[in-house]
Amino acid sequence: MKSTGIVRKVDELGRIVLPIELRRTMNIDVKDAMEIYVDGDQIVLKKYEPSCIFCGSAKDIIHYKSKNVCSTCAHELGLR
């Protein structure tokens, strides 16, 4: 992991602010969804990109019964 040297305090509501330079670098826009992961004692934020529940692909995603399925897996399952 690469350190940015940026330190932010958590406010009374548990929020932190991601600096604009970091948001621009990581292509994070206002209202973008972020996924939160825990890795041991570390919290990892990742821009949410829906992916297929079967293969993990993020290309050509369709929503079937509130699940994300790529077009390839949908075809294999006979959904398309």
N, C-alpha and C positions, 0 to 999 in steps of 0.2 A: 504494500500500500504506500502511496506517495503522500507526504505531508504537504499541506498548502500553507501552513504557518498562520492560518486564520483561526482565531478563537472567538467564540460567541457565548454569551451567558444565556441561560434558560430564564424566561420571564415567569411571572407569578402564575400564568396559565399553562406553563410547560412548553411554551413555544420558543423556537430559535429562528433567527433570520438568516437565510442563505444570501450571501453577498451577491450583488448584481454581476460582478465579474465572473463568479463561479457559475451562476445561472446561465449567463451568456455562453461560457465555455462548454457547459454541459447541455446546452439547448433546452433549458427548462423555462417554460413560459408560465405566465399567470394562469391559474386554474388547472395546470397539469397535475395529474395524479402521481403520487410517489408511493412506492412500495417500501415497507420497512422490514428489514431482516435483522436477526440477532446471530452473531457469530462469536460464541464464547462470551467475552465481556465487551464486545464491540457492537454498536448499532450501525447498520449500513443502510443508507437511503439509495434507492434506485428509481429512475423514472419508470413509471408503469407502462409497459407495453403488453397488451393482451397476447397470449400465446396459446397454442394448441394444447389441450389437456392430455393428448396422447403422445405427440412427438416433440413438443416444445417449440415448434416453428412459429414465427411471428408474421409469416407471409400469408396473404389471402385468407384471413381469418373470417369465419362466419359464426354467428351465434345460433346455437341449436339448444333449445330448452334451457336457456340461461347458462350455457357452457360455451367456451371458445374451442372451435374445431377448425383446423386448416382445410383448404379445399382438397388436398391430397388424401387426408384421413377421412374426410367426408365422403369422398368418392369410394374409398375402400370399404367404408361402412354402408354404402348404398344410400347415402343421404342426398346425393346429387345425381 
